[in-house]
Amino acid sequence: MKKIAFTFLTTCMAFMLYAQTPQIESIPIGSEIPKPDYEMEDVSGEKVSLKGVNKKNGLLVIFSCNTCPFVLGWEDRYIPIGEWTKENNVGFVLVNSNEAQRNGVDALEKMREHAAGKKYNTYYVVDKNHELADAFGATRTPEVFLFDASGKLVYKGAIDDNMEDADAVEKPYLGFALQNLLTGTPNDPASTKSVGCTIKRLK
């Protein structure tokens, strides 16, 4: 019953959130990494840039946050993704662009608490004034952008097709894209629709 109620709730939320999506254009497949030198503060206090996070085999950027139910549904996958990226020389960073909630649920201290509680094993950074999200054209949390070894965007969109149950996933979009990253195989699809909460931009 709880699972049915949760599914109904998230379905209703998804409909409402899509209706409220700002008209922001996402970078196309094949794009280079936007704002590679832009420095952001990690929950550790370290200043990091995408250029610094990027590794030999590529870079994974996921726009995320602390409280969106879609993030909470998918973030159990962040840990194995983090382990895989470390083992395969792929950079990985979680980006919080919810500037309109920076004095509340998405404050840096709340991010630190959330990362510690969920045992994040990768960077989790503050995107001040949603500069990086604007450069990417990111609109949701969670939303994935994967770049190859040459810095070209090869996949964007959703993590997979089942936020509620990792064991029931039938289409592991990001998982396939990460494997293809190592072999140079093109992704099909290279782009999927991300489902999540809108990034809370300043008005």
C-alpha positions as CSV (number, residue, x, y, z in Angstrom):
1,M,0.0,0.0,0.0
2,K,2.8,2.4,0.9
3,K,4.5,1.7,-2.4
4,I,1.3,2.4,-4.3
5,A,0.7,5.6,-2.4
6,F,4.3,6.7,-3.1
7,T,4.0,5.9,-6.8
8,F,0.8,7.9,-7.0
9,L,2.3,10.8,-5.1
10,T,5.5,11.0,-7.3
11,T,3.4,10.6,-10.5
12,C,1.3,13.6,-9.5
13,M,4.4,15.5,-8.6
14,A,6.1,14.7,-11.9
15,F,3.0,16.0,-13.8
16,M,3.1,19.2,-11.7
17,L,6.8,19.7,-12.0
18,Y,6.8,19.2,-15.8
19,A,4.1,21.8,-16.1
20,Q,6.3,24.2,-14.2
21,T,9.5,23.6,-16.1
22,P,11.3,26.8,-17.1
23,Q,12.1,27.2,-20.8
24,I,15.8,26.5,-20.6
25,E,17.7,24.8,-23.5
26,S,19.8,21.9,-22.5
27,I,23.2,21.5,-24.1
28,P,23.1,19.1,-27.1
29,I,25.0,15.8,-27.3
30,G,28.5,16.4,-28.6
31,S,28.9,19.6,-26.5
32,E,32.1,20.4,-24.7
33,I,32.1,20.6,-20.9
34,P,30.6,24.0,-19.9
35,K,32.5,26.3,-17.5
36,P,35.3,23.9,-16.8
37,D,37.3,26.4,-14.7
38,Y,34.3,27.5,-12.6
39,E,35.1,26.8,-8.9
40,M,32.5,25.5,-6.5
41,E,32.6,24.7,-2.8
42,D,32.5,21.0,-1.9
43,V,30.9,19.8,1.4
44,S,34.5,19.2,2.5
45,G,35.3,22.9,2.2
46,E,37.5,22.2,-0.8
47,K,37.1,24.4,-3.9
48,V,36.7,22.2,-7.0
49,S,36.1,22.8,-10.8
50,L,34.9,20.4,-13.4
51,K,38.3,20.6,-15.0
52,G,39.8,19.4,-11.7
53,V,37.2,16.6,-11.2
54,N,37.5,15.4,-14.8
55,K,39.6,12.2,-15.2
56,K,41.3,10.2,-18.0
57,N,38.1,8.3,-19.1
58,G,35.6,11.1,-18.7
59,L,33.4,13.1,-16.3
60,L,29.9,12.4,-14.8
61,V,27.9,15.4,-13.5
62,I,24.6,14.9,-11.7
63,F,22.5,17.8,-10.7
64,S,21.1,16.9,-7.3
65,C,19.8,18.3,-4.0
66,N,18.8,17.3,-0.4
67,T,15.1,16.9,-0.3
68,C,13.5,16.2,-3.7
69,P,11.6,12.9,-3.5
70,F,13.0,11.9,-6.9
71,V,16.6,12.4,-5.7
72,L,15.7,10.5,-2.5
73,G,14.4,7.7,-4.7
74,W,17.4,7.4,-6.9
75,E,20.3,8.4,-4.6
76,D,20.9,4.9,-3.3
77,R,22.5,4.4,-6.8
78,Y,25.0,7.3,-6.2
79,I,27.3,5.1,-4.0
80,P,27.8,2.2,-6.5
81,I,28.2,4.8,-9.3
82,G,30.8,6.5,-7.2
83,E,32.7,3.3,-6.6
84,W,32.5,2.4,-10.3
85,T,33.8,5.8,-11.4
86,K,36.7,5.6,-9.0
87,E,37.7,2.2,-10.3
88,N,37.4,3.2,-13.9
89,N,39.1,6.6,-13.8
90,V,36.0,8.7,-14.4
91,G,35.4,11.9,-12.6
92,F,32.1,12.3,-10.7
93,V,30.4,15.3,-9.0
94,L,27.0,16.0,-7.6
95,V,25.9,19.6,-8.0
96,N,23.4,21.4,-5.9
97,S,22.0,24.4,-7.9
98,N,19.0,25.2,-5.7
99,E,20.1,28.8,-4.9
100,A,16.5,29.9,-4.0
101,Q,16.7,27.4,-1.1
102,R,20.3,28.1,-0.1
103,N,19.2,29.6,3.2
104,G,17.0,26.6,4.0
105,V,16.9,23.0,3.0
106,D,19.8,23.3,0.5
107,A,22.1,25.3,2.7
108,L,25.8,24.2,2.7
109,E,25.5,22.8,6.2
110,K,22.4,20.9,5.3
111,M,24.3,19.5,2.3
112,R,27.1,18.4,4.6
113,E,24.6,16.6,6.9
114,H,22.9,15.0,4.0
115,A,26.1,13.8,2.3
116,A,27.4,12.4,5.6
117,G,24.0,10.7,6.4
118,K,23.9,9.1,3.0
119,K,27.6,8.2,3.0
120,Y,28.3,10.0,-0.3
121,N,31.7,8.9,-1.8
122,T,32.1,11.7,-4.3
123,Y,32.1,15.5,-4.5
124,Y,28.8,17.3,-3.6
125,V,29.2,21.0,-4.5
126,V,27.3,24.3,-4.2
127,D,26.5,25.9,-7.6
128,K,26.3,29.5,-6.5
129,N,23.5,31.4,-8.3
130,H,23.0,28.3,-10.4
131,E,25.7,29.4,-12.8
132,L,26.6,25.8,-13.8
133,A,23.0,24.7,-14.2
134,D,22.4,27.7,-16.4
135,A,25.5,26.8,-18.5
136,F,24.3,23.2,-18.9
137,G,20.7,24.0,-19.4
138,A,19.9,21.7,-16.5
139,T,16.3,22.0,-15.2
140,R,15.8,19.0,-12.8
141,T,17.1,17.0,-9.9
142,P,18.4,14.4,-10.6
143,E,19.7,15.2,-14.1
144,V,22.7,13.4,-15.6
145,F,25.4,14.7,-18.0
146,L,28.2,12.3,-19.0
147,F,31.3,13.4,-20.9
148,D,33.8,11.2,-22.6
149,A,37.6,11.3,-22.5
150,S,37.7,14.1,-25.1
151,G,35.3,16.2,-23.0
152,K,32.3,15.7,-25.3
153,L,28.8,15.1,-24.0
154,V,27.8,11.5,-24.8
155,Y,24.7,11.0,-22.6
156,K,22.2,13.1,-20.7
157,G,18.9,12.5,-18.9
158,A,17.8,10.0,-16.4
159,I,19.8,7.5,-14.3
160,D,17.5,4.6,-15.1
161,D,13.8,3.7,-15.5
162,N,12.9,2.8,-11.9
163,M,13.5,5.3,-9.0
164,E,11.6,3.1,-6.5
165,D,13.5,-0.2,-6.8
166,A,17.1,-0.6,-8.1
167,D,16.6,-4.3,-8.4
168,A,13.6,-3.8,-10.8
169,V,15.4,-1.5,-13.2
170,E,14.9,-2.7,-16.8
171,K,16.7,0.2,-18.6
172,P,19.9,1.3,-16.8
173,Y,20.5,4.2,-19.1
174,L,23.5,5.6,-17.2
175,G,24.9,2.1,-16.5
176,F,25.0,1.4,-20.2
177,A,26.4,4.8,-21.0
178,L,29.2,4.3,-18.4
179,Q,30.1,0.9,-20.0
180,N,30.0,2.4,-23.5
181,L,32.3,5.2,-22.2
182,L,35.1,2.7,-21.8
183,T,34.6,1.1,-25.2
184,G,33.8,4.2,-27.3
185,T,30.5,2.7,-28.2
186,P,27.8,5.3,-29.1
187,N,24.8,5.5,-26.8
188,D,21.3,4.5,-27.9
189,P,19.5,6.4,-26.6
190,A,22.1,9.2,-26.1
191,S,19.4,11.3,-24.5
192,T,16.5,10.5,-22.2
193,K,13.9,12.6,-20.4
194,S,14.9,13.3,-16.8
195,V,12.2,13.0,-14.2
196,G,12.5,15.1,-11.1
197,C,12.0,18.3,-9.2
198,T,12.7,21.6,-10.9
199,I,16.0,23.3,-10.0
200,K,15.0,26.2,-7.6
201,R,16.5,29.2,-9.4
202,L,16.4,32.8,-8.1
203,K,13.7,34.8,-9.7
